[in-house]
Amino acid sequence: MNMSKRKHNTLNLEEKVKILKLIESGESFANIASKYGVGKSTVGDIKKNKTKILEYVSSGDKGVGSRKTLKLSAYPAMEKSL
């Protein structure tokens, strides 16, 4: 067992969608986790939030490739008008 800690790695939404496709194709969580440098529990969390991730990506928001979180504005109406 490797006792060294891995560096914190935050995936963007584009990478999360790729992970969801790998999960659907039957790839193991361990293989996906090692490929992207995250923990197996992170891959499980991405699977758990599948609907939220896919809804946000399909909304057509600009910058999905660089965005890392799904947090929305406190004032969505004002944000939309801007």
PDB file of N, CA, C and O in Angstrom:
ATOM      1  N   MET A   1       0.833  -1.179   0.000  1.00  0.00           N
ATOM      2  CA  MET A   1       0.000   0.000   0.000  1.00  0.00           C
ATOM      3  C   MET A   1       0.875   1.238   0.000  1.00  0.00           C
ATOM      4  O   MET A   1       1.795   1.357   0.810  1.00  0.00           O
ATOM      5  N   ASN A   2       0.592   2.154  -0.900  1.00  0.00           N
ATOM      6  CA  ASN A   2       1.355   3.378  -1.012  1.00  0.00           C
ATOM      7  C   ASN A   2       0.883   4.367   0.052  1.00  0.00           C
ATOM      8  O   ASN A   2      -0.292   4.731   0.089  1.00  0.00           O
ATOM      9  N   MET A   3       1.797   4.798   0.912  1.00  0.00           N
ATOM     10  CA  MET A   3       1.422   5.661   2.027  1.00  0.00           C
ATOM     11  C   MET A   3       1.584   7.146   1.708  1.00  0.00           C
ATOM     12  O   MET A   3       1.234   7.989   2.534  1.00  0.00           O
ATOM     13  N   SER A   4       2.112   7.488   0.515  1.00  0.00           N
ATOM     14  CA  SER A   4       2.267   8.899   0.186  1.00  0.00           C
ATOM     15  C   SER A   4       0.940   9.486  -0.272  1.00  0.00           C
ATOM     16  O   SER A   4       0.126   8.814  -0.905  1.00  0.00           O
ATOM     17  N   LYS A   5       0.745  10.744   0.062  1.00  0.00           N
ATOM     18  CA  LYS A   5      -0.493  11.417  -0.326  1.00  0.00           C
ATOM     19  C   LYS A   5      -0.351  11.946  -1.740  1.00  0.00           C
ATOM     20  O   LYS A   5       0.732  12.350  -2.163  1.00  0.00           O
ATOM     21  N   ARG A   6      -1.468  11.938  -2.469  1.00  0.00           N
ATOM     22  CA  ARG A   6      -1.434  12.517  -3.808  1.00  0.00           C
ATOM     23  C   ARG A   6      -1.782  14.006  -3.700  1.00  0.00           C
ATOM     24  O   ARG A   6      -2.414  14.453  -2.743  1.00  0.00           O
ATOM     25  N   LYS A   7      -1.353  14.740  -4.700  1.00  0.00           N
ATOM     26  CA  LYS A   7      -1.617  16.172  -4.738  1.00  0.00           C
ATOM     27  C   LYS A   7      -3.110  16.394  -5.000  1.00  0.00           C
ATOM     28  O   LYS A   7      -3.732  15.624  -5.732  1.00  0.00           O
ATOM     29  N   HIS A   8      -3.674  17.425  -4.416  1.00  0.00           N
ATOM     30  CA  HIS A   8      -5.078  17.763  -4.618  1.00  0.00           C
ATOM     31  C   HIS A   8      -5.314  18.073  -6.092  1.00  0.00           C
ATOM     32  O   HIS A   8      -4.586  18.866  -6.691  1.00  0.00           O
ATOM     33  N   ASN A   9      -6.322  17.451  -6.666  1.00  0.00           N
ATOM     34  CA  ASN A   9      -6.605  17.619  -8.089  1.00  0.00           C
ATOM     35  C   ASN A   9      -8.093  17.888  -8.258  1.00  0.00           C
ATOM     36  O   ASN A   9      -8.922  17.037  -7.936  1.00  0.00           O
ATOM     37  N   THR A  10      -8.430  19.062  -8.761  1.00  0.00           N
ATOM     38  CA  THR A  10      -9.823  19.416  -9.004  1.00  0.00           C
ATOM     39  C   THR A  10     -10.102  19.253 -10.486  1.00  0.00           C
ATOM     40  O   THR A  10      -9.442  19.869 -11.323  1.00  0.00           O
ATOM     41  N   LEU A  11     -11.076  18.426 -10.806  1.00  0.00           N
ATOM     42  CA  LEU A  11     -11.415  18.154 -12.196  1.00  0.00           C
ATOM     43  C   LEU A  11     -12.402  19.189 -12.716  1.00  0.00           C
ATOM     44  O   LEU A  11     -13.257  19.662 -11.969  1.00  0.00           O
ATOM     45  N   ASN A  12     -12.288  19.542 -13.993  1.00  0.00           N
ATOM     46  CA  ASN A  12     -13.275  20.442 -14.573  1.00  0.00           C
ATOM     47  C   ASN A  12     -14.460  19.614 -15.074  1.00  0.00           C
ATOM     48  O   ASN A  12     -14.396  18.384 -15.091  1.00  0.00           O
ATOM     49  N   LEU A  13     -15.514  20.268 -15.473  1.00  0.00           N
ATOM     50  CA  LEU A  13     -16.741  19.565 -15.856  1.00  0.00           C
ATOM     51  C   LEU A  13     -16.544  18.691 -17.089  1.00  0.00           C
ATOM     52  O   LEU A  13     -17.175  17.641 -17.212  1.00  0.00           O
ATOM     53  N   GLU A  14     -15.691  19.108 -17.987  1.00  0.00           N
ATOM     54  CA  GLU A  14     -15.420  18.310 -19.183  1.00  0.00           C
ATOM     55  C   GLU A  14     -14.803  16.961 -18.800  1.00  0.00           C
ATOM     56  O   GLU A  14     -15.169  15.924 -19.354  1.00  0.00           O
ATOM     57  N   GLU A  15     -13.867  16.986 -17.852  1.00  0.00           N
ATOM     58  CA  GLU A  15     -13.242  15.746 -17.374  1.00  0.00           C
ATOM     59  C   GLU A  15     -14.253  14.878 -16.632  1.00  0.00           C
ATOM     60  O   GLU A  15     -14.212  13.652 -16.729  1.00  0.00           O
ATOM     61  N   LYS A  16     -15.157  15.509 -15.894  1.00  0.00           N
ATOM     62  CA  LYS A  16     -16.176  14.752 -15.172  1.00  0.00           C
ATOM     63  C   LYS A  16     -17.112  14.038 -16.130  1.00  0.00           C
ATOM     64  O   LYS A  16     -17.540  12.918 -15.851  1.00  0.00           O
ATOM     65  N   VAL A  17     -17.438  14.663 -17.257  1.00  0.00           N
ATOM     66  CA  VAL A  17     -18.283  14.026 -18.264  1.00  0.00           C
ATOM     67  C   VAL A  17     -17.543  12.832 -18.872  1.00  0.00           C
ATOM     68  O   VAL A  17     -18.147  11.788 -19.115  1.00  0.00           O
ATOM     69  N   LYS A  18     -16.247  12.983 -19.116  1.00  0.00           N
ATOM     70  CA  LYS A  18     -15.449  11.871 -19.636  1.00  0.00           C
ATOM     71  C   LYS A  18     -15.433  10.706 -18.646  1.00  0.00           C
ATOM     72  O   LYS A  18     -15.504   9.544 -19.045  1.00  0.00           O
ATOM     73  N   ILE A  19     -15.339  11.025 -17.358  1.00  0.00           N
ATOM     74  CA  ILE A  19     -15.358   9.989 -16.327  1.00  0.00           C
ATOM     75  C   ILE A  19     -16.702   9.270 -16.332  1.00  0.00           C
ATOM     76  O   ILE A  19     -16.751   8.046 -16.210  1.00  0.00           O
ATOM     77  N   LEU A  20     -17.797  10.024 -16.472  1.00  0.00           N
ATOM     78  CA  LEU A  20     -19.124   9.407 -16.526  1.00  0.00           C
ATOM     79  C   LEU A  20     -19.236   8.443 -17.703  1.00  0.00           C
ATOM     80  O   LEU A  20     -19.848   7.382 -17.578  1.00  0.00           O
ATOM     81  N   LYS A  21     -18.654   8.802 -18.834  1.00  0.00           N
ATOM     82  CA  LYS A  21     -18.675   7.910 -20.003  1.00  0.00           C
ATOM     83  C   LYS A  21     -17.860   6.649 -19.746  1.00  0.00           C
ATOM     84  O   LYS A  21     -18.248   5.560 -20.168  1.00  0.00           O
ATOM     85  N   LEU A  22     -16.728   6.795 -19.052  1.00  0.00           N
ATOM     86  CA  LEU A  22     -15.919   5.629 -18.716  1.00  0.00           C
ATOM     87  C   LEU A  22     -16.654   4.699 -17.753  1.00  0.00           C
ATOM     88  O   LEU A  22     -16.561   3.478 -17.872  1.00  0.00           O
ATOM     89  N   ILE A  23     -17.384   5.277 -16.802  1.00  0.00           N
ATOM     90  CA  ILE A  23     -18.162   4.472 -15.859  1.00  0.00           C
ATOM     91  C   ILE A  23     -19.232   3.693 -16.606  1.00  0.00           C
ATOM     92  O   ILE A  23     -19.447   2.510 -16.339  1.00  0.00           O
ATOM     93  N   GLU A  24     -19.910   4.362 -17.551  1.00  0.00           N
ATOM     94  CA  GLU A  24     -20.956   3.706 -18.332  1.00  0.00           C
ATOM     95  C   GLU A  24     -20.401   2.586 -19.203  1.00  0.00           C
ATOM     96  O   GLU A  24     -21.095   1.604 -19.468  1.00  0.00           O
ATOM     97  N   SER A  25     -19.146   2.727 -19.651  1.00  0.00           N
ATOM     98  CA  SER A  25     -18.551   1.696 -20.495  1.00  0.00           C
ATOM     99  C   SER A  25     -18.048   0.507 -19.686  1.00  0.00           C
ATOM    100  O   SER A  25     -17.618  -0.493 -20.261  1.00  0.00           O
ATOM    101  N   GLY A  26     -18.097   0.604 -18.361  1.00  0.00           N
ATOM    102  CA  GLY A  26     -17.741  -0.527 -17.507  1.00  0.00           C
ATOM    103  C   GLY A  26     -16.350  -0.465 -16.914  1.00  0.00           C
ATOM    104  O   GLY A  26     -15.898  -1.438 -16.311  1.00  0.00           O
ATOM    105  N   GLU A  27     -15.662   0.649 -17.067  1.00  0.00           N
ATOM    106  CA  GLU A  27     -14.327   0.808 -16.499  1.00  0.00           C
ATOM    107  C   GLU A  27     -14.424   0.826 -14.976  1.00  0.00           C
ATOM    108  O   GLU A  27     -15.379   1.365 -14.418  1.00  0.00           O
ATOM    109  N   SER A  28     -13.440   0.239 -14.307  1.00  0.00           N
ATOM    110  CA  SER A  28     -13.475   0.176 -12.848  1.00  0.00           C
ATOM    111  C   SER A  28     -13.131   1.537 -12.243  1.00  0.00           C
ATOM    112  O   SER A  28     -12.409   2.339 -12.836  1.00  0.00           O
ATOM    113  N   PHE A  29     -13.666   1.772 -11.052  1.00  0.00           N
ATOM    114  CA  PHE A  29     -13.415   3.028 -10.354  1.00  0.00           C
ATOM    115  C   PHE A  29     -11.920   3.202 -10.096  1.00  0.00           C
ATOM    116  O   PHE A  29     -11.402   4.313 -10.204  1.00  0.00           O
ATOM    117  N   ALA A  30     -11.220   2.115  -9.758  1.00  0.00           N
ATOM    118  CA  ALA A  30      -9.795   2.188  -9.455  1.00  0.00           C
ATOM    119  C   ALA A  30      -8.994   2.627 -10.673  1.00  0.00           C
ATOM    120  O   ALA A  30      -8.081   3.445 -10.552  1.00  0.00           O
ATOM    121  N   ASN A  31      -9.325   2.093 -11.846  1.00  0.00           N
ATOM    122  CA  ASN A  31      -8.613   2.473 -13.069  1.00  0.00           C
ATOM    123  C   ASN A  31      -8.860   3.943 -13.411  1.00  0.00           C
ATOM    124  O   ASN A  31      -7.936   4.668 -13.780  1.00  0.00           O
ATOM    125  N   ILE A  32     -10.112   4.370 -13.285  1.00  0.00           N
ATOM    126  CA  ILE A  32     -10.456   5.767 -13.583  1.00  0.00           C
ATOM    127  C   ILE A  32      -9.746   6.695 -12.601  1.00  0.00           C
ATOM    128  O   ILE A  32      -9.194   7.722 -12.996  1.00  0.00           O
ATOM    129  N   ALA A  33      -9.764   6.329 -11.325  1.00  0.00           N
ATOM    130  CA  ALA A  33      -9.137   7.160 -10.296  1.00  0.00           C
ATOM    131  C   ALA A  33      -7.648   7.329 -10.555  1.00  0.00           C
ATOM    132  O   ALA A  33      -7.123   8.435 -10.434  1.00  0.00           O
ATOM    133  N   SER A  34      -6.959   6.246 -10.909  1.00  0.00           N
ATOM    134  CA  SER A  34      -5.518   6.351 -11.153  1.00  0.00           C
ATOM    135  C   SER A  34      -5.233   7.134 -12.433  1.00  0.00           C
ATOM    136  O   SER A  34      -4.232   7.845 -12.510  1.00  0.00           O
ATOM    137  N   LYS A  35      -6.098   7.012 -13.430  1.00  0.00           N
ATOM    138  CA  LYS A  35      -5.913   7.727 -14.695  1.00  0.00           C
ATOM    139  C   LYS A  35      -6.016   9.241 -14.504  1.00  0.00           C
ATOM    140  O   LYS A  35      -5.252   9.997 -15.103  1.00  0.00           O
ATOM    141  N   TYR A  36      -6.968   9.686 -13.661  1.00  0.00           N
ATOM    142  CA  TYR A  36      -7.193  11.118 -13.456  1.00  0.00           C
ATOM    143  C   TYR A  36      -6.532  11.669 -12.193  1.00  0.00           C
ATOM    144  O   TYR A  36      -6.620  12.869 -11.932  1.00  0.00           O
ATOM    145  N   GLY A  37      -5.877  10.824 -11.410  1.00  0.00           N
ATOM    146  CA  GLY A  37      -5.172  11.292 -10.227  1.00  0.00           C
ATOM    147  C   GLY A  37      -6.079  11.708  -9.090  1.00  0.00           C
ATOM    148  O   GLY A  37      -5.756  12.630  -8.341  1.00  0.00           O
ATOM    149  N   VAL A  38      -7.227  11.030  -8.950  1.00  0.00           N
ATOM    150  CA  VAL A  38      -8.162  11.302  -7.860  1.00  0.00           C
ATOM    151  C   VAL A  38      -8.437  10.005  -7.110  1.00  0.00           C
ATOM    152  O   VAL A  38      -7.980   8.938  -7.519  1.00  0.00           O
ATOM    153  N   GLY A  39      -9.178  10.096  -6.022  1.00  0.00           N
ATOM    154  CA  GLY A  39      -9.527   8.918  -5.252  1.00  0.00           C
ATOM    155  C   GLY A  39     -10.743   8.201  -5.814  1.00  0.00           C
ATOM    156  O   GLY A  39     -11.523   8.770  -6.578  1.00  0.00           O
ATOM    157  N   LYS A  40     -10.892   6.936  -5.421  1.00  0.00           N
ATOM    158  CA  LYS A  40     -12.052   6.162  -5.873  1.00  0.00           C
ATOM    159  C   LYS A  40     -13.348   6.774  -5.365  1.00  0.00           C
ATOM    160  O   LYS A  40     -14.373   6.707  -6.042  1.00  0.00           O
ATOM    161  N   SER A  41     -13.311   7.366  -4.186  1.00  0.00           N
ATOM    162  CA  SER A  41     -14.527   7.986  -3.647  1.00  0.00           C
ATOM    163  C   SER A  41     -14.927   9.212  -4.465  1.00  0.00           C
ATOM    164  O   SER A  41     -16.113   9.519  -4.580  1.00  0.00           O
ATOM    165  N   THR A  42     -13.949   9.909  -5.030  1.00  0.00           N
ATOM    166  CA  THR A  42     -14.244  11.050  -5.892  1.00  0.00           C
ATOM    167  C   THR A  42     -14.972  10.585  -7.144  1.00  0.00           C
ATOM    168  O   THR A  42     -15.919  11.230  -7.594  1.00  0.00           O
ATOM    169  N   VAL A  43     -14.528   9.465  -7.707  1.00  0.00           N
ATOM    170  CA  VAL A  43     -15.198   8.905  -8.882  1.00  0.00           C
ATOM    171  C   VAL A  43     -16.632   8.518  -8.516  1.00  0.00           C
ATOM    172  O   VAL A  43     -17.555   8.722  -9.304  1.00  0.00           O
ATOM    173  N   GLY A  44     -16.813   7.963  -7.326  1.00  0.00           N
ATOM    174  CA  GLY A  44     -18.159   7.623  -6.859  1.00  0.00           C
ATOM    175  C   GLY A  44     -19.035   8.843  -6.680  1.00  0.00           C
ATOM    176  O   GLY A  44     -20.228   8.807  -6.984  1.00  0.00           O
ATOM    177  N   ASP A  45     -18.447   9.930  -6.184  1.00  0.00           N
ATOM    178  CA  ASP A  45     -19.198  11.184  -6.020  1.00  0.00           C
ATOM    179  C   ASP A  45     -19.621  11.751  -7.370  1.00  0.00           C
ATOM    180  O   ASP A  45     -20.719  12.289  -7.510  1.00  0.00           O
ATOM    181  N   ILE A  46     -18.747  11.629  -8.358  1.00  0.00           N
ATOM    182  CA  ILE A  46     -19.084  12.104  -9.698  1.00  0.00           C
ATOM    183  C   ILE A  46     -20.245  11.294 -10.248  1.00  0.00           C
ATOM    184  O   ILE A  46     -21.157  11.847 -10.862  1.00  0.00           O
ATOM    185  N   LYS A  47     -20.214   9.984 -10.030  1.00  0.00           N
ATOM    186  CA  LYS A  47     -21.313   9.130 -10.493  1.00  0.00           C
ATOM    187  C   LYS A  47     -22.614   9.505  -9.788  1.00  0.00           C
ATOM    188  O   LYS A  47     -23.676   9.544 -10.410  1.00  0.00           O
ATOM    189  N   LYS A  48     -22.523   9.781  -8.489  1.00  0.00           N
ATOM    190  CA  LYS A  48     -23.700  10.137  -7.702  1.00  0.00           C
ATOM    191  C   LYS A  48     -24.322  11.448  -8.192  1.00  0.00           C
ATOM    192  O   LYS A  48     -25.543  11.604  -8.155  1.00  0.00           O
ATOM    193  N   ASN A  49     -23.497  12.383  -8.648  1.00  0.00           N
ATOM    194  CA  ASN A  49     -23.967  13.687  -9.112  1.00  0.00           C
ATOM    195  C   ASN A  49     -24.129  13.739 -10.626  1.00  0.00           C
ATOM    196  O   ASN A  49     -24.118  14.819 -11.217  1.00  0.00           O
ATOM    197  N   LYS A  50     -24.278  12.595 -11.244  1.00  0.00           N
ATOM    198  CA  LYS A  50     -24.360  12.488 -12.696  1.00  0.00           C
ATOM    199  C   LYS A  50     -25.427  13.398 -13.292  1.00  0.00           C
ATOM    200  O   LYS A  50     -25.153  14.118 -14.252  1.00  0.00           O
ATOM    201  N   THR A  51     -26.628  13.377 -12.746  1.00  0.00           N
ATOM    202  CA  THR A  51     -27.721  14.163 -13.331  1.00  0.00           C
ATOM    203  C   THR A  51     -27.429  15.660 -13.265  1.00  0.00           C
ATOM    204  O   THR A  51     -27.674  16.384 -14.229  1.00  0.00           O
ATOM    205  N   LYS A  52     -26.906  16.124 -12.132  1.00  0.00           N
ATOM    206  CA  LYS A  52     -26.593  17.541 -11.985  1.00  0.00           C
ATOM    207  C   LYS A  52     -25.513  17.967 -12.972  1.00  0.00           C
ATOM    208  O   LYS A  52     -25.613  19.027 -13.589  1.00  0.00           O
ATOM    209  N   ILE A  53     -24.489  17.146 -13.118  1.00  0.00           N
ATOM    210  CA  ILE A  53     -23.380  17.474 -14.015  1.00  0.00           C
ATOM    211  C   ILE A  53     -23.870  17.540 -15.455  1.00  0.00           C
ATOM    212  O   ILE A  53     -23.579  18.498 -16.172  1.00  0.00           O
ATOM    213  N   LEU A  54     -24.616  16.518 -15.876  1.00  0.00           N
ATOM    214  CA  LEU A  54     -25.072  16.470 -17.258  1.00  0.00           C
ATOM    215  C   LEU A  54     -26.082  17.570 -17.564  1.00  0.00           C
ATOM    216  O   LEU A  54     -26.082  18.109 -18.671  1.00  0.00           O
ATOM    217  N   GLU A  55     -26.945  17.915 -16.607  1.00  0.00           N
ATOM    218  CA  GLU A  55     -27.892  19.013 -16.803  1.00  0.00           C
ATOM    219  C   GLU A  55     -27.151  20.328 -17.000  1.00  0.00           C
ATOM    220  O   GLU A  55     -27.495  21.111 -17.885  1.00  0.00           O
ATOM    221  N   TYR A  56     -26.142  20.569 -16.183  1.00  0.00           N
ATOM    222  CA  TYR A  56     -25.399  21.820 -16.279  1.00  0.00           C
ATOM    223  C   TYR A  56     -24.649  21.905 -17.603  1.00  0.00           C
ATOM    224  O   TYR A  56     -24.642  22.952 -18.250  1.00  0.00           O
ATOM    225  N   VAL A  57     -24.025  20.816 -18.001  1.00  0.00           N
ATOM    226  CA  VAL A  57     -23.264  20.803 -19.249  1.00  0.00           C
ATOM    227  C   VAL A  57     -24.188  20.978 -20.447  1.00  0.00           C
ATOM    228  O   VAL A  57     -23.835  21.665 -21.405  1.00  0.00           O
ATOM    229  N   SER A  58     -25.365  20.364 -20.401  1.00  0.00           N
ATOM    230  CA  SER A  58     -26.293  20.465 -21.525  1.00  0.00           C
ATOM    231  C   SER A  58     -26.999  21.819 -21.580  1.00  0.00           C
ATOM    232  O   SER A  58     -27.649  22.131 -22.577  1.00  0.00           O
ATOM    233  N   SER A  59     -26.881  22.627 -20.528  1.00  0.00           N
ATOM    234  CA  SER A  59     -27.530  23.939 -20.516  1.00  0.00           C
ATOM    235  C   SER A  59     -26.885  24.905 -21.503  1.00  0.00           C
ATOM    236  O   SER A  59     -27.446  25.959 -21.800  1.00  0.00           O
ATOM    237  N   GLY A  60     -25.706  24.547 -22.011  1.00  0.00           N
ATOM    238  CA  GLY A  60     -25.062  25.384 -23.013  1.00  0.00           C
ATOM    239  C   GLY A  60     -24.312  26.562 -22.445  1.00  0.00           C
ATOM    240  O   GLY A  60     -24.022  27.510 -23.175  1.00  0.00           O
ATOM    241  N   ASP A  61     -23.987  26.536 -21.167  1.00  0.00           N
ATOM    242  CA  ASP A  61     -23.251  27.628 -20.548  1.00  0.00           C
ATOM    243  C   ASP A  61     -21.851  27.712 -21.153  1.00  0.00           C
ATOM    244  O   ASP A  61     -21.222  26.689 -21.426  1.00  0.00           O
ATOM    245  N   LYS A  62     -21.376  28.917 -21.357  1.00  0.00           N
ATOM    246  CA  LYS A  62     -20.034  29.113 -21.898  1.00  0.00           C
ATOM    247  C   LYS A  62     -19.003  28.743 -20.840  1.00  0.00           C
ATOM    248  O   LYS A  62     -19.232  28.938 -19.646  1.00  0.00           O
ATOM    249  N   GLY A  63     -17.893  28.221 -21.273  1.00  0.00           N
ATOM    250  CA  GLY A  63     -16.805  27.918 -20.359  1.00  0.00           C
ATOM    251  C   GLY A  63     -16.965  26.631 -19.587  1.00  0.00           C
ATOM    252  O   GLY A  63     -16.374  26.488 -18.517  1.00  0.00           O
ATOM    253  N   VAL A  64     -17.745  25.685 -20.091  1.00  0.00           N
ATOM    254  CA  VAL A  64     -17.939  24.419 -19.384  1.00  0.00           C
ATOM    255  C   VAL A  64     -16.619  23.676 -19.262  1.00  0.00           C
ATOM    256  O   VAL A  64     -16.379  23.005 -18.258  1.00  0.00           O
ATOM    257  N   GLY A  65     -15.762  23.786 -20.267  1.00  0.00           N
ATOM    258  CA  GLY A  65     -14.489  23.081 -20.242  1.00  0.00           C
ATOM    259  C   GLY A  65     -13.568  23.521 -19.129  1.00  0.00           C
ATOM    260  O   GLY A  65     -12.770  22.723 -18.637  1.00  0.00           O
ATOM    261  N   SER A  66     -13.661  24.777 -18.722  1.00  0.00           N
ATOM    262  CA  SER A  66     -12.771  25.277 -17.677  1.00  0.00           C
ATOM    263  C   SER A  66     -13.443  25.347 -16.311  1.00  0.00           C
ATOM    264  O   SER A  66     -12.759  25.443 -15.292  1.00  0.00           O
ATOM    265  N   ARG A  67     -14.747  25.300 -16.278  1.00  0.00           N
ATOM    266  CA  ARG A  67     -15.475  25.410 -15.011  1.00  0.00           C
ATOM    267  C   ARG A  67     -15.303  24.138 -14.197  1.00  0.00           C
ATOM    268  O   ARG A  67     -15.314  23.037 -14.747  1.00  0.00           O
ATOM    269  N   LYS A  68     -15.142  24.288 -12.877  1.00  0.00           N
ATOM    270  CA  LYS A  68     -14.886  23.136 -12.027  1.00  0.00           C
ATOM    271  C   LYS A  68     -16.003  22.843 -11.039  1.00  0.00           C
ATOM    272  O   LYS A  68     -16.074  21.732 -10.512  1.00  0.00           O
ATOM    273  N   THR A  69     -16.870  23.801 -10.775  1.00  0.00           N
ATOM    274  CA  THR A  69     -17.943  23.586  -9.805  1.00  0.00           C
ATOM    275  C   THR A  69     -19.292  23.899 -10.427  1.00  0.00           C
ATOM    276  O   THR A  69     -19.383  24.508 -11.493  1.00  0.00           O
ATOM    277  N   LEU A  70     -20.337  23.468  -9.733  1.00  0.00           N
ATOM    278  CA  LEU A  70     -21.697  23.700 -10.198  1.00  0.00           C
ATOM    279  C   LEU A  70     -22.388  24.800  -9.410  1.00  0.00           C
ATOM    280  O   LEU A  70     -23.601  24.975  -9.527  1.00  0.00           O
ATOM    281  N   LYS A  71     -21.637  25.540  -8.614  1.00  0.00           N
ATOM    282  CA  LYS A  71     -22.238  26.586  -7.795  1.00  0.00           C
ATOM    283  C   LYS A  71     -22.837  27.665  -8.680  1.00  0.00           C
ATOM    284  O   LYS A  71     -22.209  28.140  -9.627  1.00  0.00           O
ATOM    285  N   LEU A  72     -24.043  28.035  -8.357  1.00  0.00           N
ATOM    286  CA  LEU A  72     -24.734  29.065  -9.129  1.00  0.00           C
ATOM    287  C   LEU A  72     -24.717  30.386  -8.372  1.00  0.00           C
ATOM    288  O   LEU A  72     -24.422  30.428  -7.177  1.00  0.00           O
ATOM    289  N   SER A  73     -25.031  31.439  -9.065  1.00  0.00           N
ATOM    290  CA  SER A  73     -25.066  32.767  -8.489  1.00  0.00           C
ATOM    291  C   SER A  73     -26.196  32.882  -7.473  1.00  0.00           C
ATOM    292  O   SER A  73     -27.190  32.161  -7.556  1.00  0.00           O
ATOM    293  N   ALA A  74     -26.043  33.784  -6.523  1.00  0.00           N
ATOM    294  CA  ALA A  74     -27.103  34.044  -5.549  1.00  0.00           C
ATOM    295  C   ALA A  74     -28.263  34.796  -6.197  1.00  0.00           C
ATOM    296  O   ALA A  74     -29.395  34.746  -5.717  1.00  0.00           O
ATOM    297  N   TYR A  75     -27.964  35.496  -7.301  1.00  0.00           N
ATOM    298  CA  TYR A  75     -28.967  36.269  -8.025  1.00  0.00           C
ATOM    299  C   TYR A  75     -28.984  35.845  -9.494  1.00  0.00           C
ATOM    300  O   TYR A  75     -28.463  36.562 -10.348  1.00  0.00           O
ATOM    301  N   PRO A  76     -29.575  34.691  -9.797  1.00  0.00           N
ATOM    302  CA  PRO A  76     -29.522  34.158 -11.168  1.00  0.00           C
ATOM    303  C   PRO A  76     -30.191  35.050 -12.209  1.00  0.00           C
ATOM    304  O   PRO A  76     -29.740  35.097 -13.353  1.00  0.00           O
ATOM    305  N   ALA A  77     -31.265  35.764 -11.836  1.00  0.00           N
ATOM    306  CA  ALA A  77     -31.951  36.632 -12.807  1.00  0.00           C
ATOM    307  C   ALA A  77     -31.034  37.787 -13.222  1.00  0.00           C
ATOM    308  O   ALA A  77     -30.937  38.117 -14.404  1.00  0.00           O
ATOM    309  N   MET A  78     -30.377  38.384 -12.260  1.00  0.00           N
ATOM    310  CA  MET A  78     -29.468  39.480 -12.568  1.00  0.00           C
ATOM    311  C   MET A  78     -28.273  38.960 -13.373  1.00  0.00           C
ATOM    312  O   MET A  78     -27.826  39.615 -14.315  1.00  0.00           O
ATOM    313  N   GLU A  79     -27.769  37.810 -13.011  1.00  0.00           N
ATOM    314  CA  GLU A  79     -26.637  37.220 -13.715  1.00  0.00           C
ATOM    315  C   GLU A  79     -26.975  36.928 -15.177  1.00  0.00           C
ATOM    316  O   GLU A  79     -26.151  37.120 -16.072  1.00  0.00           O
ATOM    317  N   LYS A  80     -28.188  36.466 -15.394  1.00  0.00           N
ATOM    318  CA  LYS A  80     -28.623  36.156 -16.763  1.00  0.00           C
ATOM    319  C   LYS A  80     -28.739  37.433 -17.592  1.00  0.00           C
ATOM    320  O   LYS A  80     -28.370  37.453 -18.766  1.00  0.00           O
ATOM    321  N   SER A  81     -29.256  38.501 -16.975  1.00  0.00           N
ATOM    322  CA  SER A  81     -29.422  39.750 -17.721  1.00  0.00           C
ATOM    323  C   SER A  81     -28.083  40.408 -18.037  1.00  0.00           C
ATOM    324  O   SER A  81     -27.973  41.175 -18.994  1.00  0.00           O
ATOM    325  N   LEU A  82     -27.076  40.108 -17.237  1.00  0.00           N
ATOM    326  CA  LEU A  82     -25.729  40.673 -17.485  1.00  0.00           C
ATOM    327  C   LEU A  82     -25.121  39.957 -18.654  1.00  0.00           C
ATOM    328  O   LEU A  82     -23.994  40.260 -19.045  1.00  0.00           O
TER     329      LEU A  82
END
